[in-house]
Amino acid sequence: MKYSIMIPARNGGLYLKEAINSVLSQKFEDYELIISDDNSTDNSREYLKTLKHPNVKVLFPEPGMSMSEHWDYVQSKSIGIWQIFLGQDDGLQPYFFEYAEYLTNLANKKNIRTIMSSRAYFFWPGVEDTYGEIAVSYNAIPKEITLNSKKEALKALLGLQSYFELPEAYTTSIFNKSIFDETRKLQNGKLFLSHPQDANLAAIACSLEKIYLKTLIPLGWVGSSPKSAGLAITDKKEELSELRSDYLQKIKNSKIIYRCDLGDFSFGSLAAYLWQAFIQTPTLRPQRVNKILESVLFKSLVLGGIRNYVKIHYAKEKEFLDIVKNNHCSLILINIVSFILQFISFMDKNVHRIRNKFYKLIYCTQNIHIKQSEFLGKSLNDASNLSMQCYLNVKKL
């Protein structure tokens, strides 16, 4: 089996159907689609029981798992050489398998086990208050680059980029199964040892692989909907309280412990999530590296980046100061680091801006940007029809 597409779902409803269709609608046969329903209370289970397709495997695990534990369970049932998790409100690009064949062949030649792409976004109705009026955002540039895993991970830990820019085997990333097998061997059979699961996957990739392959043509749609767990954590709206409570309660009851050194889970810092993922997976790296990660000096550097996050989220100031105190770090040093990182970030953004302009000059760049008001009554499938045309235009080169 060449590919495993894994969808851990819970109360996915309409979004889940579209995610599944984004896989089954493609003309490719050498894959398995594994959908695991975590005791949904909507009509998801009834819908899944009606699926009759030779490539589909539906699982109904026992209740009580956190999201990380659920993902661990799903992956343990997968056999594909190359594997990717897909969120229930996400989708694969309509050219996924065709393009993945090219990328995996290229990765095999370079002895690379992790592949990722730039991100394309699909915003479902109902998230406008958080993400604005955009419905579809897609950019494709026909270029592949090789990046240093440790350098990119350090940038994410310092807040110079989000860990979404790292390989995560999630919607825009594909991992060779051997990485999951190696991780389980090093962690007594466990794949996930931290929350959230995507940060854990990034820590795995950057710990076990020196380099990774990145393409600037998106592999999937990163969906955001009223059922997105990430949205429930970052957006404190009352209508998301039930989803937020369910998610946090499952983490609290989980056998996987979340270390709160840099704030509890609801603090919401991506750098803190990634740092915690590295700390929770010590057997993936040499002990000397783990000592550096846990040192007061390195915590101060990470907190310097988090300080810039707090400047945007003013309500978290008191919690941040408590974190600094509890970790015995110098606030003066953190503020100095914060200022330096702000300058580096400013310069880095300008470099990226110049690079992107250069790419537009020498490559056939394809873009889609559609507002919600212009996309009324349309679906993820409609967005995929547009991105397919972009891919075909790029492929002509």
C-alpha positions as CSV (number, residue, x, y, z in Angstrom):
1,M,0.0,0.0,0.0
2,K,1.5,3.3,-1.1
3,Y,-0.5,5.9,0.9
4,S,-2.5,6.0,4.1
5,I,-4.9,8.9,4.5
6,M,-6.1,9.1,8.2
7,I,-9.1,11.1,9.4
8,P,-9.6,11.1,13.2
9,A,-13.2,12.6,13.5
10,R,-15.6,13.7,16.1
11,N,-19.0,15.4,15.3
12,G,-17.7,16.3,11.8
13,G,-21.1,16.4,10.1
14,L,-21.1,18.2,6.7
15,Y,-17.4,19.0,6.9
16,L,-16.4,15.3,7.3
17,K,-18.3,14.4,4.1
18,E,-16.4,16.9,2.1
19,A,-13.1,15.8,3.5
20,I,-13.8,12.2,2.6
21,N,-15.0,13.2,-0.9
22,S,-11.8,15.1,-1.5
23,V,-10.0,11.8,-1.2
24,L,-12.4,9.4,-2.9
25,S,-13.1,11.6,-5.9
26,Q,-9.5,11.3,-7.1
27,K,-8.6,8.7,-9.8
28,F,-6.0,6.8,-7.9
29,E,-6.2,3.3,-6.3
30,D,-3.1,2.5,-4.3
31,Y,-4.2,4.0,-1.0
32,E,-6.3,3.4,2.1
33,L,-8.6,5.9,3.7
34,I,-9.0,5.3,7.4
35,I,-11.7,7.2,9.2
36,S,-12.0,6.8,13.0
37,D,-15.0,8.3,14.7
38,D,-14.6,9.3,18.3
39,N,-18.1,8.6,19.5
40,S,-19.8,11.4,17.6
41,T,-23.2,12.6,18.9
42,D,-24.3,14.0,15.5
43,N,-25.1,12.0,12.4
44,S,-21.5,11.2,11.6
45,R,-21.6,7.5,12.7
46,E,-24.7,6.8,10.7
47,Y,-23.1,8.4,7.6
48,L,-19.9,6.4,8.0
49,K,-21.8,3.2,8.3
50,T,-23.2,3.8,4.8
51,L,-19.7,4.1,3.2
52,K,-19.1,1.3,0.8
53,H,-15.7,1.7,-0.9
54,P,-12.8,-0.8,-1.3
55,N,-10.3,1.8,-0.1
56,V,-12.2,2.9,3.0
57,K,-11.8,1.5,6.5
58,V,-14.0,2.8,9.2
59,L,-13.1,2.5,12.9
60,F,-15.2,3.1,16.1
61,P,-12.7,3.2,19.0
62,E,-13.6,3.1,22.7
63,P,-14.6,6.5,24.2
64,G,-12.4,8.6,26.5
65,M,-9.4,9.4,24.3
66,S,-7.8,12.8,23.9
67,M,-7.2,14.0,20.4
68,S,-3.5,13.0,20.6
69,E,-4.4,9.5,21.8
70,H,-7.0,9.2,19.1
71,W,-4.5,10.1,16.4
72,D,-2.1,7.6,17.9
73,Y,-4.8,4.9,17.6
74,V,-5.6,5.7,14.0
75,Q,-1.9,5.6,12.9
76,S,-1.4,2.3,14.6
77,K,-4.0,0.8,12.2
78,S,-2.3,2.3,9.1
79,I,0.0,0.4,6.7
80,G,0.8,2.8,3.9
81,I,4.4,3.6,3.0
82,W,3.6,7.3,3.1
83,Q,1.1,8.6,5.5
84,I,-0.9,11.8,6.2
85,F,-3.5,12.9,8.7
86,L,-6.4,14.9,7.5
87,G,-8.6,17.0,9.7
88,Q,-12.4,16.5,9.4
89,D,-12.9,20.0,8.1
90,D,-9.8,19.9,5.8
91,G,-9.4,18.3,2.4
92,L,-6.8,17.0,0.0
93,Q,-6.0,19.0,-3.1
94,P,-7.7,17.4,-6.2
95,Y,-4.2,16.6,-7.6
96,F,-2.8,15.2,-4.3
97,F,-2.0,11.7,-5.4
98,E,-0.6,12.7,-8.8
99,Y,1.7,15.3,-7.2
100,A,2.6,13.1,-4.2
101,E,3.9,10.4,-6.7
102,Y,6.4,13.0,-8.0
103,L,7.3,14.2,-4.6
104,T,7.8,10.8,-2.9
105,N,10.0,9.7,-5.8
106,L,12.1,12.8,-5.4
107,A,12.3,12.3,-1.7
108,N,13.4,8.7,-2.1
109,K,16.2,9.8,-4.4
110,K,17.4,12.3,-1.7
111,N,16.8,9.8,1.2
112,I,14.3,12.2,2.7
113,R,11.4,10.9,4.8
114,T,9.4,14.1,5.5
115,I,7.6,16.2,2.8
116,M,5.6,19.3,3.4
117,S,4.0,22.0,1.3
118,S,2.9,25.6,1.6
119,R,-0.6,26.0,3.0
120,A,-3.9,26.7,1.2
121,Y,-6.8,27.8,3.3
122,F,-10.5,27.2,3.2
123,F,-12.7,29.1,5.7
124,W,-16.1,27.5,6.2
125,P,-19.0,29.9,7.0
126,G,-19.3,30.8,10.6
127,V,-15.6,31.8,11.3
128,E,-15.7,35.3,9.9
129,D,-15.4,37.0,13.3
130,T,-12.0,35.3,13.8
131,Y,-10.6,35.1,10.3
132,G,-12.3,37.9,8.5
133,E,-14.2,37.8,5.2
134,I,-11.8,35.5,3.2
135,A,-13.3,32.2,2.1
136,V,-10.5,30.7,-0.1
137,S,-6.7,31.5,-0.1
138,Y,-4.4,29.6,-2.4
139,N,-1.0,30.2,-3.8
140,A,1.0,27.8,-6.0
141,I,4.6,28.3,-7.1
142,P,6.4,25.4,-9.0
143,K,9.4,25.1,-6.8
144,E,10.7,22.6,-4.3
145,I,13.4,23.4,-1.6
146,T,15.3,21.4,1.0
147,L,15.3,22.9,4.5
148,N,17.4,22.2,7.6
149,S,15.1,20.7,10.3
150,K,16.9,22.0,13.4
151,K,17.3,25.5,12.0
152,E,13.6,25.7,11.1
153,A,12.6,24.3,14.5
154,L,14.7,26.8,16.3
155,K,13.0,29.6,14.4
156,A,9.6,28.2,15.5
157,L,10.7,28.0,19.1
158,L,11.8,31.6,19.1
159,G,8.5,32.8,17.5
160,L,10.1,33.8,14.2
161,Q,7.7,31.5,12.4
162,S,4.9,29.2,13.6
163,Y,5.4,25.5,13.8
164,F,2.8,25.2,11.0
165,E,5.9,25.9,8.8
166,L,7.4,22.6,9.9
167,P,6.5,19.1,8.7
168,E,3.6,17.7,10.7
169,A,2.1,14.8,8.7
170,Y,-1.1,16.8,8.8
171,T,-3.0,18.1,5.8
172,T,0.0,19.6,4.1
173,S,2.7,17.1,5.1
174,I,3.5,13.5,4.3
175,F,5.7,11.2,6.5
176,N,7.3,7.9,5.6
177,K,5.9,5.2,7.8
178,S,9.4,4.4,8.9
179,I,9.5,7.6,11.0
180,F,6.4,6.5,12.9
181,D,7.8,3.0,13.4
182,E,11.1,4.5,14.6
183,T,9.3,6.8,17.0
184,R,7.2,4.0,18.5
185,K,10.4,2.0,19.0
186,L,12.1,4.8,20.9
187,Q,9.0,5.6,22.9
188,N,7.9,2.2,24.2
189,G,5.3,1.8,21.5
190,K,3.8,5.3,21.8
191,L,3.6,7.8,18.9
192,F,2.2,10.8,20.8
193,L,3.5,12.0,24.2
194,S,2.3,15.5,24.1
195,H,-0.6,17.9,23.2
196,P,-1.5,19.2,20.7
197,Q,-0.8,16.4,18.2
198,D,0.5,18.6,15.4
199,A,3.2,20.2,17.6
200,N,4.2,16.6,18.6
201,L,4.5,15.6,15.0
202,A,6.7,18.6,14.2
203,A,8.9,17.7,17.2
204,I,9.2,14.1,15.9
205,A,10.1,15.2,12.3
206,C,12.7,17.8,13.5
207,S,14.3,15.4,16.0
208,L,14.7,12.4,13.7
209,E,15.3,14.1,10.3
210,K,18.2,16.4,9.4
211,I,16.4,17.9,6.4
212,Y,13.0,17.9,4.8
213,L,11.5,18.6,1.4
214,K,9.2,21.5,1.0
215,T,7.1,22.3,-2.1
216,L,5.4,25.6,-2.7
217,I,2.4,23.9,-4.3
218,P,-0.2,23.1,-1.6
219,L,-0.9,19.4,-0.9
220,G,-4.1,20.0,1.0
221,W,-6.7,22.5,2.2
222,V,-6.3,23.7,5.8
223,G,-9.9,24.1,6.8
224,S,-11.3,26.3,9.6
225,S,-14.8,25.7,10.8
226,P,-17.0,26.1,13.9
227,K,-15.9,22.5,14.6
228,S,-12.2,23.3,14.6
229,A,-10.6,22.5,18.0
230,G,-7.9,25.1,17.4
231,L,-10.5,27.8,16.9
232,A,-12.2,26.8,20.1
233,I,-9.0,27.4,22.1
234,T,-8.0,30.7,20.5
235,D,-11.5,32.2,20.2
236,K,-13.4,32.5,23.5
237,K,-16.8,33.0,22.0
238,E,-19.7,31.5,24.0
239,E,-21.0,29.5,21.1
240,L,-17.6,27.6,21.1
241,S,-17.7,26.9,24.8
242,E,-19.0,23.3,24.5
243,L,-16.4,22.3,22.0
244,R,-13.6,24.1,24.0
245,S,-14.8,22.4,27.2
246,D,-14.9,19.0,25.6
247,Y,-11.4,19.4,24.1
248,L,-9.8,20.7,27.3
249,Q,-11.5,18.0,29.5
250,K,-10.2,15.3,27.3
251,I,-6.7,16.7,27.7
252,K,-7.2,16.9,31.4
253,N,-8.3,13.2,31.6
254,S,-5.6,12.0,29.2
255,K,-2.9,9.6,30.1
256,I,-0.6,12.1,28.2
257,I,0.5,14.8,30.6
258,Y,0.8,18.4,29.4
259,R,3.7,20.1,31.1
260,C,2.7,23.6,32.1
261,D,6.2,25.1,32.5
262,L,5.5,27.7,29.9
263,G,1.8,28.1,30.6
264,D,-1.2,25.8,30.6
265,F,-2.7,24.5,27.4
266,S,-5.3,27.4,27.1
267,F,-2.4,29.9,27.2
268,G,-2.3,29.2,23.4
269,S,1.3,30.0,22.5
270,L,2.5,28.0,19.5
271,A,6.1,28.3,20.6
272,A,5.1,27.0,24.1
273,Y,3.3,24.1,22.5
274,L,6.3,23.2,20.4
275,W,8.8,23.5,23.3
276,Q,6.5,21.3,25.4
277,A,6.5,18.7,22.6
278,F,10.3,18.6,22.5
279,I,10.5,18.3,26.3
280,Q,8.0,15.4,26.3
281,T,9.9,13.4,23.7
282,P,13.4,13.1,25.2
283,T,14.3,9.7,23.8
284,L,14.2,11.1,20.2
285,R,17.3,13.2,20.8
286,P,20.7,13.1,22.6
287,Q,20.6,13.9,26.3
288,R,22.9,17.0,25.8
289,V,20.2,18.6,23.5
290,N,17.5,17.9,26.0
291,K,19.5,19.6,28.8
292,I,19.9,22.7,26.6
293,L,16.1,22.7,25.9
294,E,15.3,22.6,29.6
295,S,17.9,25.2,30.6
296,V,16.9,28.6,32.1
297,L,18.8,30.3,29.3
298,F,17.0,28.5,26.5
299,K,13.6,29.1,28.3
300,S,14.5,32.8,28.4
301,L,15.1,32.8,24.7
302,V,11.7,31.0,24.0
303,L,10.0,33.4,26.4
304,G,11.5,36.3,24.5
305,G,9.5,35.2,21.5
306,I,6.4,34.5,23.6
307,R,6.7,38.0,24.9
308,N,6.0,39.3,21.4
309,Y,2.9,37.0,21.3
310,V,1.7,38.5,24.6
311,K,2.1,42.0,23.2
312,I,-0.7,41.2,20.8
313,H,-2.8,39.2,23.3
314,Y,-2.8,41.7,26.2
315,A,-5.1,39.7,28.4
316,K,-2.3,37.1,28.8
317,E,0.1,39.6,30.4
318,K,-0.4,38.5,34.0
319,E,-0.2,34.8,33.1
320,F,3.0,35.5,31.2
321,L,4.6,37.3,34.2
322,D,3.7,34.3,36.4
323,I,5.4,32.0,33.9
324,V,8.6,34.1,33.9
325,K,8.6,34.0,37.7
326,N,7.9,30.3,38.0
327,N,10.8,29.5,35.6
328,H,13.2,31.8,37.5
329,C,14.0,33.8,34.3
330,S,15.1,37.4,34.1
331,L,12.4,39.7,32.7
332,I,15.1,42.2,31.7
333,L,16.8,39.5,29.6
334,I,13.5,38.4,28.1
335,N,12.6,41.9,27.1
336,I,16.1,42.3,25.4
337,V,15.6,39.0,23.6
338,S,12.1,40.1,22.6
339,F,13.4,43.3,21.0
340,I,16.2,41.5,19.1
341,L,13.7,38.9,17.9
342,Q,11.3,41.6,16.7
343,F,14.1,43.1,14.6
344,I,15.1,39.7,13.2
345,S,11.5,39.0,12.4
346,F,11.1,42.4,10.6
347,M,14.2,41.7,8.5
348,D,13.1,38.1,7.8
349,K,9.7,39.3,6.6
350,N,11.4,41.7,4.2
351,V,13.6,39.0,2.9
352,H,10.5,36.8,2.3
353,R,8.7,39.6,0.6
354,I,11.7,40.2,-1.8
355,R,12.0,36.4,-2.4
356,N,8.3,36.1,-3.2
357,K,8.5,39.0,-5.7
358,F,11.5,37.3,-7.3
359,Y,9.6,34.0,-7.5
360,K,6.7,35.8,-9.2
361,L,9.1,37.2,-11.8
362,I,10.7,33.9,-12.8
363,Y,7.9,31.3,-12.0
364,C,4.3,30.9,-13.1
365,T,2.6,31.8,-9.8
366,Q,-1.0,30.9,-9.5
367,N,-3.3,32.6,-6.9
368,I,-6.9,32.3,-5.6
369,H,-8.3,34.8,-3.1
370,I,-12.1,34.8,-2.7
371,K,-14.3,36.5,-0.1
372,Q,-17.1,34.9,1.7
373,S,-19.6,37.2,0.0
374,E,-18.4,35.9,-3.4
375,F,-18.4,32.3,-2.4
376,L,-22.0,31.9,-1.0
377,G,-23.5,28.5,-1.5
378,K,-20.3,27.0,-2.7
379,S,-18.2,24.2,-1.1
380,L,-14.7,22.8,-0.7
381,N,-15.3,20.9,-3.9
382,D,-15.8,24.2,-5.8
383,A,-12.6,25.5,-4.3
384,S,-10.8,22.4,-5.5
385,N,-12.1,22.9,-9.0
386,L,-10.3,26.2,-9.0
387,S,-7.1,24.9,-7.5
388,M,-7.0,22.1,-10.0
389,Q,-6.9,24.6,-12.8
390,C,-4.1,26.5,-11.0
391,Y,-2.1,23.2,-10.7
392,L,-2.6,22.4,-14.4
393,N,-1.4,25.9,-15.3
394,V,1.7,25.4,-13.1
395,K,2.3,21.9,-14.4
396,K,2.6,23.2,-18.0
397,L,6.0,24.6,-17.0
